[in-house]
Amino acid sequence: MWLMMATVIHETQRVKLPYRQMERRRLVNLNKLIKDSNAICKSELRMNRRIFNILCEMVTNIGGLNGTRYTLLEEIVAMFLYTLAHQFKNRTVGSYFY
């Protein structure tokens, strides 16, 4: 019984990855979402890739938002649009983009 409980606890805990590996996974997820296919971008973010790039430029030029040390501007905008498109909470979106 203890072994089963330990197995369940181990499977539910999030494994802390090294920063480089975590960054690589985030970039792969972001590329899959934005740059691979127009259909995926439309279904997940509700806009095509060209409009998404225009929006990122507008956010930078007009709004003055820039990417941070750990998060790209495209990832910030994609997280915002994903939240609006699917009506998820920040915690859910954070785990999707983790």
N, C-alpha and C positions, 0 to 999 in steps of 0.2 A: 504494500500500500504506500509506503514511503517513497519507493522508487517511482510509482506512478505519479505521485504528487510532485516529486522533484522534476520529472519529465515534463509535466504540464507547466510548471513554473518556468522551467528553462525555455520552453518553446514560446511562452508568452512574453518573455523579456526581450527587449530590443538589444541587439548586439552592437556595441560601439565599434565602428569601423575607423581605420586611420583616415585622416583628413583627405589625403590624395585620392583614396579609393572612394570615399563618400562624394567628393567633388566630381569624380569621373562618372559615377552613377547618376548624379544630378544632371550633368551635361548630356548624358545619353538620353535620359528621360525628357529633358527639354528639347533636344534635337528631334526626338521621335514625335513630340507634341507639335513643334512649330515648323521644323525644316524638312521633314521627310515627305509629308503628303498634305495636299490642300484639303482633302476630305477629312483627315483626322483633325486638322486645325479647325475646320468648320464645325465638326461635331463636338469637339471638346471646348473650344473657346468662342464659338458662334461667329467667327469671322475668318476670312481667308488670310493667307500669309502676307499678301501685299498690304492689306489694310492693317494687319497687325504691326508690320514694320513702320507704316505711316504713323500709327498711334504711338509707337515707341519714340519716334522722332519728335512728335508733338509734345509728348510728356517731357522729353528732355529739353526741347527748345522753349516751349511756352511755360511749362510747369516748373522747370529747373530741377527735376528729379534725376539723380544719377545712381548708378549701381554702387553697391557698397563693396567692402573688401571681400565679403563672403558670398554675396548674392549679385547676380547680373541684373541689369535693368530689364532685360527680356523676361527673366524669371519672375521679377516683381510684378510686372504687368500681366504675365500669364497667370500668376497666382490670383491677382485681383479679378481678372476676367473669368477664371475658373470658378471663383467664389460666386460671382454674379450669375454665371450661366447655369450652375447646378444647385445653387442655394445651399451650399455647404457651410459649415462653421469653420473658423480659422484652424482649429485643431485638426479637422479632417483634411483640409487642404494642405496643412503643414506636413501631415503624414504622407500624403500623396506625392508631394514635391520633395520629400526627404530622400 
